[in-house]
Amino acid sequence: MVSIETNALHRIGFLLVPNFALMSYASASEPLRAANLIAGIPLYDAVPVSSSGDPVRSSSGLNVECGDLLVQGSACHTLFVCAGGSPRDWVDREGLYGTLRKLSRQGIRIGGISSGAYLLAAAGLLDNRDFTIHWEHAGLLKEAFPRLSPRQARYVIDGDRITCGGGIAPLDMMHAMISERMGSHFARRVSDWYLHTAVGEPTASQRSSAAERFGTHHPALLTILEKMEAAIEQPLSRDAMAKVAGVSVRHLNRLFADHLEIGFLEAYRNVRLDHARRLLEQSPLSVSEIAFATGFSSAGHFSKVFTARFSITPGRLRDRIRESKR
């Protein structure tokens, strides 16, 4: 049985944005349902809402019936913005950003799940805040809002802001939220309900390790590859990378040849091109802007090497993305 101090009903709102990720929404809302079942009383009310009150379609094609944010938002204890793979396509037709700011001023805890933090940033709700976003959208957010710097954490709780990378990470976040209110033992019972036996720490990585991504376990090589991912716009020289890893230039060259079977420059170019592709798919930046944002001296050179790697021009790739959304 829960104590009388903890049995007040908490309404948790989920503002669903078109094309939201169903897995992220379920990972955040289902633990609340389990908490009610385990407690034997309604501790949480998980309420899906939309900016218009109309149903919202998920990325998998499932429509979710929603209440009206303007009607139900002010009754929420916490409101999460759940967004999916194309945050840059969101158009604030219903004055959502102003509504979110108003709710925040009313003392409602505001959160973002998956790319929901992008919308919070656009609303000015993440200024001077510690936060995270799904790793795939981190570059896009930093390009759009240079003053902001998301952390690559599974979730971040910063007072009345709570953000999560999405996927199954909301299970970890909800464990923390339920533990905060009901205690760790009760939260553990909720996690066990979903066979969630390995609750992740908030600072745990969102992605597989660099060793898994690049297929090598050599420490010096991993240091260089991770530095490549961090230095995209202004690529570092071979000499600078060798100093970072504490090896000679000759040894650096041998590491790439022996472990990856490609050269240093090709590996670095591939890292930058992979990032450029994500920006083409997700950001409103022009091809020229993306070329410079990924360290290429001209749009022409960028287009040439991009086409050689992906067998499609940057412009044609963007056209395909637009066509798929019609």
C-alpha positions in Angstrom: 0.0 0.0 0.0 1.2 3.5 -0.7 1.2 6.2 2.0 -1.3 8.9 2.2 1.5 11.5 1.4 2.1 10.0 -2.0 -1.3 8.9 -3.3 -2.4 12.2 -4.9 -3.1 11.9 -8.6 -0.4 13.3 -10.9 -1.5 14.1 -14.4 1.3 13.6 -16.9 0.6 15.1 -20.3 2.2 13.9 -23.5 2.0 16.5 -26.3 2.2 14.4 -29.4 3.7 16.0 -32.5 2.9 14.5 -35.9 5.3 11.7 -36.8 6.1 11.1 -33.1 8.0 7.9 -32.2 5.5 5.4 -30.8 8.2 3.4 -29.0 9.3 6.6 -27.1 5.7 7.4 -26.2 5.0 3.9 -25.0 8.3 3.7 -23.0 7.3 6.9 -21.1 3.6 6.3 -20.6 3.4 2.6 -19.9 5.4 2.7 -16.6 2.7 5.1 -15.3 0.0 2.5 -16.0 2.0 -0.2 -14.3 2.5 2.1 -11.3 -1.2 2.4 -10.9 -1.7 -1.4 -11.1 1.0 -2.1 -8.6 -0.2 0.5 -6.1 -3.8 -0.5 -6.5 -4.9 3.2 -6.7 -4.6 5.8 -9.5 -1.3 7.5 -8.9 -0.8 8.8 -12.4 -3.0 9.9 -15.2 -1.2 9.7 -18.6 -3.0 12.1 -20.9 -2.1 12.4 -24.7 -2.8 15.9 -26.0 -2.2 17.7 -29.2 -2.0 21.4 -30.1 -5.4 21.3 -31.8 -7.1 18.5 -29.9 -7.2 16.3 -33.1 -5.8 12.8 -33.3 -2.1 12.6 -34.1 -0.4 10.0 -36.4 2.7 8.3 -35.2 5.7 7.5 -37.4 4.4 3.9 -37.6 1.0 5.1 -38.9 -1.0 4.6 -35.7 -3.4 7.4 -34.9 -3.7 8.4 -31.2 -6.8 10.2 -29.9 -5.8 13.3 -28.1 -7.2 16.0 -25.8 -6.8 19.7 -26.4 -3.6 21.1 -25.0 -5.3 24.5 -24.3 -8.0 22.7 -22.3 -6.0 20.1 -20.4 -2.4 21.5 -20.3 -2.8 23.6 -17.3 -4.1 20.7 -15.2 -0.9 18.7 -15.8 1.9 18.2 -13.2 4.4 17.5 -16.0 4.0 17.9 -19.8 6.3 16.1 -22.2 6.7 17.1 -25.9 7.0 13.9 -27.9 8.4 14.4 -31.3 10.0 12.1 -33.9 12.4 12.2 -36.8 11.7 15.6 -38.5 11.7 18.3 -35.9 12.7 20.9 -38.5 9.4 20.4 -40.4 7.3 21.5 -37.4 5.4 24.7 -38.1 4.0 26.6 -35.1 0.6 27.3 -36.6 -1.3 27.0 -33.4 1.0 29.1 -31.2 2.4 26.1 -29.5 5.6 27.8 -28.4 3.7 30.6 -26.6 1.5 28.0 -24.9 4.5 26.0 -23.6 6.0 29.2 -22.2 2.7 30.1 -20.5 2.4 26.6 -19.0 6.0 26.9 -17.8 5.3 30.2 -16.1 2.4 28.5 -14.3 4.8 26.1 -12.7 4.2 23.0 -14.9 7.3 20.9 -15.4 8.1 20.8 -19.1 10.0 18.0 -20.8 11.0 16.7 -24.2 11.3 13.2 -25.5 13.4 12.1 -28.5 13.5 15.3 -30.7 11.0 17.1 -28.4 13.9 19.1 -27.0 14.2 20.7 -30.4 10.7 22.2 -30.0 11.6 23.3 -26.5 14.7 25.0 -27.8 12.6 26.8 -30.5 10.3 28.0 -27.7 13.2 29.4 -25.7 12.7 27.0 -22.9 16.2 25.5 -22.8 18.2 28.6 -22.5 20.8 28.2 -19.7 19.5 24.7 -19.1 21.2 21.3 -18.9 19.4 19.0 -21.4 19.7 16.2 -23.9 18.1 15.1 -27.2 18.3 12.0 -29.4 21.8 11.7 -30.7 20.6 11.8 -34.3 19.2 15.3 -33.8 22.0 16.8 -31.7 23.9 18.2 -34.7 20.7 19.7 -36.2 19.9 21.4 -32.9 23.3 22.9 -32.5 23.2 24.2 -36.1 19.8 25.8 -35.5 20.6 27.1 -32.0 24.3 27.6 -31.7 24.0 29.0 -28.1 22.7 25.6 -26.9 24.8 22.5 -26.2 22.9 19.2 -25.6 24.5 16.5 -23.6 24.8 13.0 -25.0 23.0 11.4 -22.0 20.0 9.1 -21.8 18.0 11.6 -19.9 18.7 14.8 -18.0 16.6 16.2 -15.1 17.3 19.9 -14.5 14.7 21.2 -12.1 11.5 21.9 -13.9 13.0 20.7 -17.2 13.4 17.0 -18.0 14.6 15.7 -21.3 15.2 12.3 -22.7 16.9 10.8 -25.8 13.9 8.6 -26.7 13.7 5.0 -27.8 13.8 2.9 -24.6 15.6 5.5 -22.6 12.2 6.8 -21.2 12.0 3.6 -19.2 15.1 4.8 -17.3 13.7 8.3 -17.0 10.4 7.2 -15.7 12.2 4.9 -13.2 13.9 8.0 -11.9 10.7 10.0 -11.8 8.7 7.3 -10.0 11.6 6.7 -7.6 11.7 10.5 -6.9 8.0 10.4 -5.8 7.4 6.8 -4.6 10.8 5.6 -3.5 13.4 3.3 -5.2 11.8 0.0 -4.0 8.4 0.9 -5.7 10.2 2.1 -8.8 12.1 -1.2 -9.0 8.8 -3.1 -8.9 7.5 -1.0 -11.9 10.7 -1.7 -13.9 10.5 -5.4 -13.1 7.0 -5.3 -14.5 8.5 -4.7 -17.9 11.5 -7.0 -17.4 13.6 -3.8 -17.3 16.2 -5.3 -15.0 19.2 -3.1 -16.1 18.1 0.4 -15.4 20.5 2.8 -17.1 22.2 5.7 -15.4 21.2 9.1 -16.8 24.7 9.8 -18.0 25.0 6.5 -19.9 25.7 6.8 -23.6 22.8 6.9 -26.1 24.8 5.1 -28.7 26.8 1.9 -29.0 30.4 2.4 -28.1 32.9 3.7 -30.6 34.5 0.3 -30.6 31.2 -1.2 -31.9 30.5 1.5 -34.4 34.0 1.4 -36.0 34.8 -2.3 -35.4 38.0 -1.8 -33.6 39.2 -1.9 -30.0 42.6 -0.2 -30.4 42.6 2.6 -27.8 44.7 5.1 -29.8 42.6 4.6 -32.9 39.4 5.0 -31.0 40.7 8.2 -29.5 41.3 9.6 -33.0 37.9 8.4 -34.4 36.0 9.9 -31.5 37.9 13.2 -32.0 37.0 13.1 -35.7 33.3 12.9 -34.7 33.8 15.9 -32.4 35.7 18.0 -34.9 33.5 18.1 -38.0 33.3 21.8 -39.1 37.0 22.4 -38.7 38.8 19.1 -39.3 42.1 18.6 -37.5 45.3 17.8 -39.3 47.0 14.4 -39.3 49.7 15.9 -37.1 47.2 17.3 -34.6 45.3 14.0 -34.4 48.6 12.1 -33.8 49.3 14.4 -30.8 45.8 13.9 -29.5 46.3 10.1 -29.5 50.0 10.3 -28.3 51.4 8.5 -31.3 53.6 9.4 -34.2 52.2 10.3 -37.6 53.7 7.2 -39.1 52.1 5.0 -36.4 48.8 6.8 -37.0 48.9 5.9 -40.7 49.7 2.3 -39.8 46.7 2.1 -37.4 44.2 3.1 -40.1 45.8 0.7 -42.7 46.0 -2.3 -40.3 42.7 -2.0 -38.4 40.3 -0.2 -40.8 42.0 -0.9 -44.2 41.5 2.7 -45.3 43.6 5.8 -44.9 43.3 8.6 -42.4 41.8 11.1 -44.8 39.2 8.7 -46.2 38.1 7.7 -42.7 37.8 11.4 -41.7 35.9 12.2 -44.9 33.4 9.4 -44.3 32.7 10.6 -40.7 32.0 14.1 -42.1 29.9 12.8 -45.0 27.8 10.7 -42.6 27.1 13.8 -40.6 26.3 15.8 -43.8 23.8 13.2 -44.8 22.0 13.6 -41.4 21.9 17.3 -41.9 20.5 16.9 -45.4 17.8 14.7 -44.1 16.8 16.7 -41.0 17.9 20.3 -41.3 16.7 23.3 -43.4 20.3 24.3 -44.2 21.2 24.7 -47.9 23.6 22.3 -49.6 26.3 25.1 -49.5 25.7 25.6 -45.8 26.0 21.9 -45.0 29.2 21.7 -47.1 30.8 24.4 -44.9 29.3 23.0 -41.7 31.1 19.7 -42.4 34.5 21.1 -43.3 34.4 21.2 -47.1 35.8 24.2 -48.9 33.2 24.4 -51.6 29.7 23.1 -52.4 31.1 21.7 -55.7 33.7 19.6 -54.0 31.3 18.5 -51.3 28.8 17.3 -53.9 31.4 15.4 -55.8 32.7 13.4 -52.8 29.1 12.9 -51.4 27.9 11.4 -54.7 31.0 9.1 -54.8 30.1 7.8 -51.3 26.3 7.5 -51.5 25.7 7.2 -55.3 23.3 10.1 -55.1 23.8 13.9 -55.2 23.0 16.0 -52.1 20.3 17.8 -54.1 18.6 14.6 -55.3 18.7 13.1 -51.8 16.9 16.1 -50.4 14.3 15.9 -53.3 13.6 12.3 -52.4 13.1 13.2 -48.8 10.6 15.9 -49.8 8.8 13.6 -52.2 8.4 10.9 -49.5 6.6 13.4 -47.2 4.0 14.5 -49.7 
